[in-house]
Structure formats: C-alpha cells, structure tokens
C-alpha cells in the first residue's frame, strides 16, 4: 500500500497519467462484479445460470477486449457447458457454438498473458474439440497436441490432469488412454513424493495437511484451496474411475481411499458418490465400459456432468469455512494468473 500511495503521489505531480502495470490491471479486475458473480455461481454449481454468466462477461468483454480475467472466464464458462451442461434445467443452445467460443476466448486469454500455462492447457483441450468441427481436423489436432505438451512441460502438476481429462472417454486399451492414466500416476510424484509406490500408494500422511491458506506457488494445484476446495478429493475420484475402466478394481479402491485423507473430506458434496464407488468397484469395471449407462453412480465422473464440481463445488460447510477468507487478496498474493511467470 505504501508503494502504491507513493506512485499515486508521483503521478499526481506529473504531466503523464499513471499507466497501471499488467499485474495491477489483472488483479484490479478481480474486484469486478462480473468476476464475483462468476465465482458465486461456479462454486454453487449453478450451470443452469451459465447463459447469464456468459452474457454479463460478454458485455464486459465488448467494452474492453484486453481484460485477461474476462477472456479467461468466458473460456471457462463455455467449457463448463461442454463438461456439465447436461445438468442444466434451462436450454443452452448448440454445443458447437460453445466449442467455438471456448476456443476463441482461451486463445485470446493466452494471447494477452502467455505466462499463464493453465490457460494454455485449457486452450489445448478447446482446440482439440474445435478440431472435431473442422473438415480436415488433423493439423488442428496436431496443434492442440503441441500446446498440451508445452503446457505440461511448464506446469505438470496442473496440466497433466487437464490434458488427461480429454482422453477419459476413450477405450482403456487405447494408447491415448494409457498415456492419460500414466500422467495421473506421475502427477502424484510431481506433487507429493517420488518415486510413488504403485503397488501401495499410501500417501495419506501427505494429503491430510490443511494448506488452503498458504502460498504454495504451482503446488497449489496439488492441494485444496478457495478456488478448488476439493482438489484432492476430485483428483482421486477421477483417477480411481480411470483405473476402474482398466479392470483393476482393487487398485481403484486404494486410490479412492486416498480422497478420504483430505482434511476437507467431510464437507465434500460428492463424498457419498465416492463411498458407493468403493463398494461397487468390481461391478463398475463392467458398468463404466457400457456407454448406455446413465447417472453419476453408473458412469465415470468425467462423463457424469459433475467433473468440474467434484473439485470446485462448495458445500454449505465449505461456505462457512471460507466465510471470512479474503480470496481477492489470495489471488494477488499467489499470483493466480501467473502474471509474473
């Protein structure tokens, strides 16, 4: 604050108006009502309100197309429809429109801030979806693959999960699926301990630490925080589901059990979903391969309409826990948008 006040004083006595730094511009945007509305709706799982979210953000974007936060959130909001739109109680329109817009806005967000490799990972996924709409998808797919590889090299703790999600619907014997599952294993080494004992991956003593208010840098992707209050639980739910698809129900149960080590497990909205999976892991080795199945208990979490929410949804207990948490200060302190690299 002292530095900022000094800068204001100096510029008040100057003939040249103060130009905010890139850091100031981005984190000043965190205070915008549209940003607050986005997080309020997203943390509550209100995908039925996504068209209102997008409309408000698009209006803001039309007034300033250099706003990184708005461009990124437009990408996220359109992606949310692709992942969870099936839960909406309101008609959402044509899926190709959301694919095109996710690709458009993630492209813009990354152009504006190439330091944020989270956005590059999401852009890779959006571009892969965009390729499916093209008459000649090959070159676009290759571009998406290269972006994904770059994002993983820059931030493996975050982007191995992001990129891997794109392959979860494939047959478990396919090479891309095996690649995606291998990335889930190596993320455990990137985040927690290396090498991981794949026969007995018992890392509960590492997972049960409450680090939600700490500035963990890139390791924040490995633990629960205000942005994703159930990062740990959602991660192991998805990884367990991926292993179930391979037929190894015993190992899947070991992975599911790791979610219980989270210090926030009892507040998790999907606790009952996970515990049913532990009981039904053997029969789910068949169910999860049956593409006619429906309902969250019968399909992998990535195809259930709850993938985003398994990490990001706040229960009433979570909202009470974070009631006095200064999340805007947290965004600045941790440089969530990686403005400074």
For each residue, the residues with C-beta under 8 A, 3 or more apart:
1: 4 5
2: 5 6
3: 6 7
4: 1 7 8
5: 1 2 8 9
6: 2 3 9 10
7: 3 4 10 11 18
8: 4 5 11 12 18
9: 5 6 12 13
10: 6 7 13 14
11: 7 8 14 16 17 18
12: 8 9
13: 9 10
14: 10 11 17
15:
16: 11
17: 11 14
18: 7 8 11
19:
20: 24 25 28
21: 24 25
22: 25 26 113 339
23: 26 27 335 339 340
24: 20 21 27 28
25: 20 21 22 28 29 68
26: 22 23 29 30 68 69 113 337 339
27: 23 24 30 328 331 332 337 339
28: 20 24 25 31
29: 25 26 32 35 67 68 69 70
30: 26 27 35 69 328 331 332
31: 28 35 36 328
32: 29 35 36 60 69 70
33: 36 37
34: 37 38 56 57 60 70 73
35: 29 30 31 32 38 39 69 70 73
36: 31 32 33 39 40
37: 33 34 40 41 53 56
38: 34 35 41 42 53 57 73 76 77
39: 35 36 42 43 327
40: 36 37 43 44
41: 37 38 44 46 49 50 52 53
42: 38 39 45 46 53 76 80 308 312
43: 39 40 229 312 313 314 318 319
44: 40 41 313 314
45: 42 87 269 309 313
46: 41 42 49 50
47: 50 80 81 84 85 87 88
48: 87 88 89 90
49: 41 46 52 53 90
50: 41 46 47 53 54 77 80 81 85 88 92
51: 54 55 90 92 93
52: 41 49 55 56
53: 37 38 41 42 49 50 56 57 73 77
54: 50 51 57 58 74 77 78 101
55: 51 52 58 59
56: 34 37 52 53 59 60
57: 34 38 53 54 60 61 70 73 74 77
58: 54 55 61 62 74
59: 55 56 62 63
60: 32 34 56 57 63 64 67 70
61: 57 58 64 65 67 70 71 74 105
62: 58 59 65
63: 59 60
64: 60 61 67 70
65: 61 62 71 108
66: 112
67: 29 60 61 64 70 71
68: 25 26 29 71 72 109 112 113 116 337
69: 26 29 30 32 35 72 73 337
70: 29 32 34 35 57 60 61 64 67 73 74
71: 61 65 67 68 74 75 105 106 108 109 112
72: 68 69 75 76 105 106 109 116 119 337
73: 34 35 38 53 57 69 70 76 77
74: 54 57 58 61 70 71 77 78 101 105 109
75: 71 72 78 79 101 102 105 106 109 119 122 123 126
76: 38 42 72 73 79 80 122
77: 38 50 53 54 57 73 74 80 81
78: 54 74 75 81 82 98 99 101 102 105
79: 75 76 82 83 98 102 106 122 125 126
80: 42 47 50 76 77 83 84 85 308
81: 47 50 77 78 84 85 88 92 95 98
82: 78 79 85 95 98 99 102 129
83: 79 80 305 307 308
84: 47 80 81 87 88 305 306 307 308 309
85: 47 50 80 81 82 88 92 95 98 305
86: 305
87: 45 47 48 84 305 306
88: 47 48 50 81 84 85 91 92
89: 48
90: 48 49 51
91: 88
92: 50 51 81 85 88 98
93: 51 97 98
94: 97 98
95: 81 82 85 98 99
96: 99 100 133
97: 93 94 100 101
98: 78 79 81 82 85 92 93 94 95 101 102
99: 78 82 95 96 102 103 126 129 130 132 133
100: 96 97 103 104 130 133
101: 54 74 75 78 97 98 104 105
102: 75 78 79 82 98 99 105 106 122 126 129 130
103: 99 100 106 107 123 126 127 129 130
104: 100 101 107 108
105: 61 71 72 74 75 78 101 102 108 109
106: 71 72 75 79 102 103 109 110 119 122 123 126
107: 103 104 110 111 123 126
108: 65 71 104 105 111 112
109: 68 71 72 74 75 105 106 112 113 116 119 123
110: 106 107 113 114 116 119 120 123
111: 107 108 114
112: 66 68 71 108 109
113: 22 26 68 109 110 116 119 337 338 339
114: 110 111 120
115: 337 338 339 340 341
116: 68 72 109 110 113 119 120 337 338 339
117: 120 121 150 151 154 155 158 159 338
118: 121 122 151 155 158 159 162 338
119: 72 75 106 109 110 113 116 122 123
120: 110 114 116 117 123 124 147 150 151 154 159
121: 117 118 124 125 147 148 151 152 155 158 159 162 163
122: 75 76 79 102 106 118 119 125 126 162
123: 75 103 106 107 109 110 119 120 126 127 147
124: 120 121 127 128 144 145 147 148 151 162 163
125: 79 121 122 128 129 144 148 162 163 165 166
126: 75 79 99 102 103 106 107 122 123 129 130
127: 103 123 124 130 131 140 143 144 147
128: 124 125 131 132 140 141 144 145 148 166
129: 82 99 102 103 125 126 132 133
130: 99 100 102 103 126 127 133 134 140 144
131: 127 128 134 137 138 140 141 144
132: 99 128 129 137
133: 96 99 100 129 130
134: 130 131 137 140
135:
136: 139 140
137: 131 132 134 140 141
138: 131 141 142
139: 136 142 143
140: 127 128 130 131 134 136 137 143 144
141: 128 131 137 138 144 145
142: 138 139 145 146
143: 127 139 140 146 147
144: 124 125 127 128 130 131 140 141 147 148
145: 124 128 141 142 148 149
146: 142 143 149 150
147: 120 121 123 124 127 143 144 150 151
148: 121 124 125 128 144 145 151 152 159 163
149: 145 146 152 153
150: 117 120 146 147 153 154
151: 117 118 120 121 124 147 148 154 155 159 162 163
152: 121 148 149 155 156 159 160 163 183
153: 149 150 156
154: 117 120 150 151 159
155: 117 118 121 151 152 158 159 218 221
156: 152 153 159 160 186 187 190
157: 160 187 190 191 218 219 221 222
158: 117 118 121 155 161 162 218 221
159: 117 118 120 121 148 151 152 154 155 156 162 163
160: 152 156 157 163 164 183 184 186 187 190
161: 158 164 165 183 184 187 221 235 238
162: 118 121 122 124 125 151 158 159 165
163: 121 124 125 148 151 152 159 160 166 167 180 183
164: 160 161 167 168 179 180 181 183 184
165: 125 161 162 168 180 238 302 307
166: 125 128 163 180
167: 163 164 170 174 176 177 179 180
168: 164 165 177 180 238 241 242 300 302 303
169: 300 302 303
170: 167 174 176 177 180
171: 174 177
172: 177 178 181 242 245 246 247 289
173: 177 178
174: 167 170 171 177 178
175: 178 179
176: 167 170 179 180
177: 167 168 170 171 172 173 174 180 181 242 245
178: 172 173 174 175 181 182
179: 164 167 175 176 182 183
180: 163 164 165 166 167 168 170 176 177 183 184 242
181: 164 172 177 178 184 185 239 242 243 246
182: 178 179 185 186
183: 152 160 161 163 164 179 180 186 187
184: 160 161 164 180 181 187 188 238 239 242
185: 181 182 188 189 196 198
186: 156 160 182 183 189 190
187: 156 157 160 161 183 184 190 191 235
188: 184 185 191 192 193 196 201 203
189: 185 186 192 193 194 195 196
190: 156 157 160 186 187 194 222
191: 157 187 188 219 221 222
192: 188 189 196 203 206 207 222
193: 188 189 196 203 206
194: 189 190
195: 189
196: 185 188 189 192 193 201 203
197: 200 201 202
198: 185 201
199:
200: 197 254
201: 188 196 197 198 254 255 258
202: 197 254 258
203: 188 192 193 196 206 207 258 261
204: 207 208 258 260 261
205: 208 261
206: 192 193 203 209
207: 192 203 204 232 258 261 262
208: 204 205 261 262 263
209: 206 223 263
210: 224 263 264
211: 214 216 223 224 225
212: 223 224 225 226 229 264
213: 325 330
214: 211
215: 220 333 334
216: 211 219 220 222 223 334
217: 220 334
218: 155 157 158 221
219: 157 191 216 222 223
220: 215 216 217 223 225 334
221: 155 157 158 161 191 218 231
222: 157 190 191 192 216 219 231 232
223: 209 211 212 216 219 220 231 232
224: 210 211 212 228 229 230 231 232 233 262 263 264
225: 211 212 220 228 229 231 330
226: 212 229 322 325 327 330
227: 312 336
228: 224 225 231 234 311 312
229: 43 212 224 225 226 264 267 311 312 313 314 318 321 322
230: 224 233 234 262 264 267 268 269 270 310 311 312 313 318
231: 221 222 223 224 225 228 234 235 311
232: 207 222 223 224 235 236 258 259 261 262 264
233: 224 230 236 237 259 262 264 265 268 270 271 274 310 311
234: 228 230 231 237 238 270 301 307 310 311 312
235: 161 187 231 232 238 239 259 311
236: 232 233 239 240 255 256 258 259
237: 233 234 240 241 256 259 270 273 274 277 301 310
238: 161 165 168 184 234 235 241 242 300 301 302 307 310
239: 181 184 235 236 242 243 255
240: 236 237 243 244 252 253 255 256 259 274 277 281
241: 168 237 238 244 245 252 277 288 300 301 302
242: 168 172 177 180 181 184 238 239 245 246 300
243: 181 239 240 246 248 251 252 255
244: 240 241 247 248 249 252 277 281 284 285 288 300
245: 172 177 241 242 285 288 289 300
246: 172 181 242 243
247: 172 244 285
248: 243 244 251 252
249: 244 252 253 281 282 284 285
250: 253 254 281
251: 243 248 254 255
252: 240 241 243 244 248 249 255 256 277 281
253: 240 249 250 256 257 278 281
254: 200 201 202 250 251 257 258
255: 201 236 239 240 243 251 252 258
256: 236 237 240 252 253 259 274 277 278 281
257: 253 254 260 261 278
258: 201 202 203 204 207 232 236 254 255 261
259: 232 233 235 236 237 240 256 262 265 268 274
260: 204 257 265 274
261: 203 204 205 207 208 232 257 258 265
262: 207 208 224 230 232 233 259 265 268
263: 208 209 210 224
264: 210 212 224 229 230 232 233 267 268 318 321
265: 233 259 260 261 262 268 271
266: 271 317
267: 229 230 264 315 317 318 321
268: 230 233 259 262 264 265 271 274 315
269: 45 230 309 313 315
270: 230 233 234 237 273 274 306 309 310 313
271: 233 265 266 268 274 275
272: 275 276
273: 237 270 276 277 296 297 301 306 310
274: 233 237 240 256 259 260 268 270 271 277 278
275: 271 272 278 279
276: 272 273 279 280 297
277: 237 240 241 244 252 256 273 274 280 281 284 297
278: 253 256 257 274 275 281
279: 275 276
280: 276 277 283 284 287 297
281: 240 244 249 250 252 253 256 277 278 284 285
282: 249 285
283: 280 286 287
284: 244 249 277 280 281 287 288 298
285: 244 245 247 249 281 282 288 289
286: 283 289 290
287: 280 283 284 290 293 298 299
288: 241 244 245 284 285 293 298 299 300
289: 172 245 285 286
290: 286 287 293
291:
292:
293: 287 288 290 298 299
294: 298 299
295: 298 299 304
296: 273 299 301 304 305 306
297: 273 276 277 280
298: 284 287 288 293 294 295
299: 287 288 293 294 295 296 303 304
300: 168 169 238 241 242 244 245 288 303 304
301: 234 237 238 241 273 296 304 306 307 310
302: 165 168 169 238 241 307
303: 168 169 299 300 307
304: 295 296 299 300 301 307
305: 83 84 85 86 87 296
306: 84 87 270 273 296 301 309 310
307: 83 84 165 234 238 301 302 303 304 310
308: 42 80 83 84 311 312
309: 45 84 269 270 306 312 313
310: 230 233 234 237 238 270 273 301 306 307 313
311: 228 229 230 231 233 234 235 308
312: 42 43 227 228 229 230 234 308 309
313: 43 44 45 229 230 269 270 309 310
314: 43 44 229 318 319 322
315: 267 268 269 318 319
316: 319 320
317: 266 267 320 321
318: 43 229 230 264 267 314 315 321 322
319: 43 314 315 316 322 323
320: 316 317 323
321: 229 264 267 317 318 325
322: 226 229 314 318 319 325 327
323: 319 320
324:
325: 213 226 321 322 330
326: 329 330
327: 39 226 322 330 331
328: 27 30 31 331 332
329: 326 332 333
330: 213 225 226 325 326 327 333 334 336
331: 27 30 327 328 334 336 337
332: 27 30 328 329 335
333: 215 329 330
334: 215 216 217 220 330 331
335: 23 332 338 339 340
336: 227 330 331
337: 26 27 68 69 72 113 115 116 331
338: 113 115 116 117 118 335 341
339: 22 23 26 27 113 115 116 335
340: 23 115 335
341: 115 338
